[in-house]
Amino acid sequence: MPSSSSAPPRAPASICLLRLSALGDVTHVLPLLHTLRSAWPEVPLDWVIGRGEQKLLEGLPGVTFHVYDKKTGIAGMRAVRRGFAGRRFDVLLQMQVAARANLLSAFIPATRRIGYDRARSKDLHGLFVNERIADRPGIHVLDAIGSFCEPLGLRQGDVVWNMPVPAEAHAWAAAQWPDDGRPALLISPCSSHVLRNWRAERYAAVADHALARGWRVVLCGGRSALERETADAILAAMQGPALDLVGKDTLKQLPALLARAALVMTPDSGPMHIANAMGTKVLGLHAASNPARSGPYSDRRYCVDRYDDAARRFRGKPAEALRWGTKIEHDGVMDLVTVDDAIAAFERYVADREAGRTGSPAR
């Protein structure tokens, strides 16, 4: 939406976005894209993105993707530049500060190169940009990404995702279990950051509690050895049955699967943010990261928050004394999240569901 000034901001001739990864973070870019398209539907939007992330968002209307595979190094960066066919963008939104992304941005011809404020810059980010967004600590990652439209004279208003999920993906998800009225607790147990992951026997204890309450339990995850081993350990520790879908869905089917669940239990992970984008409530498990910064954006009522306990134990100070965005990824940090914590969060959701209070709270 336009800023509060009376005259609408001038539309740039073209905009390129650079955000390669990860799945959760590219999900956070969608509201920014919708803000840009709503204000300037005629402006071409290009997005330099990672391979897996492009598969997740394939079919997004009005966006031309340019895939960069990090395994291709400098040669891949040159290939991305060739893909622009001599174009020069009016605006580059450089929304990633990692060294690889900074170097890749040098291969994107652009007049205005908008990056992060100095407080969030690293790996020589400032050398690759000529404008910066405002330093605004204490906000969610999605809002930080959304602020990239502000140097263009816009403000991100209503947060809209509209993930591109094909009908056949929803049909696949609908076929995985019967629509018999039993709510489903979907457990996505693994983050790409292994120190954010919870113990398998603790997932199993919460799963058995859900089964005792008449729920269905579903496991999902990717095809890595860690995800398979974690799922097997959960299944072995459970007293009751679970539907094992680990490694059986595609990136296009994952959002549909998460949308079908009543509640998704997961650490800070891509599936957390995809589930939130699809309107599903999340029982997030947080100790290594701050849910106020990187938890499910729309609703954190059903999250477990042990981030302050982690800060005191591993950093010797309260969370409020840490730099915003500090990760506390230490061995054993997730043990601060107890089974009782997660069951209490599950029961908060059950109580709200039974009372018809599971709509998003006022922000």
Sequence and secondary structure as in RCSB ss.txt:
>XXXX:A:sequence
MPSSSSAPPRAPASICLLRLSALGDVTHVLPLLHTLRSAWPEVPLDWVIGRGEQKLLEGLPGVTFHVYDKKTGIA
GMRAVRRGFAGRRFDVLLQMQVAARANLLSAFIPATRRIGYDRARSKDLHGLFVNERIADRPGIHVLDAIGSFCE
PLGLRQGDVVWNMPVPAEAHAWAAAQWPDDGRPALLISPCSSHVLRNWRAERYAAVADHALARGWRVVLCGGRSA
LERETADAILAAMQGPALDLVGKDTLKQLPALLARAALVMTPDSGPMHIANAMGTKVLGLHAASNPARSGPYSDR
RYCVDRYDDAARRFRGKPAEALRWGTKIEHDGVMDLVTVDDAIAAFERYVADREAGRTGSPAR
>XXXX:A:secstr
 B SSSS     S EEEE    HHHHHHHHHHHHHHHHH TTS EEEEE HHHHHHHTT TTEEEEE  GGGHHH
HHHHHHHHTTT  EEEEEE   SHHHHHHHTTS EEEEEE  GGG  TTGGGG SEE    TT  HHHHHHGGGG
GGTB   S        HHHHHHHHTSS  SS  EEEE    SSGGG   HHHHHHHHHHHHHTT EEEE   SSH
HHHHHHHHHHHH SS  EE TTT  TTHHHHHHHH SEEEEESSHHHHHHHHTT EEEEEESSS HHHHS SS  
TT EE HHHHIIIIISS GGGS TT     TTGGGGS HHHHHHHHHHHHHHHHHT  S    
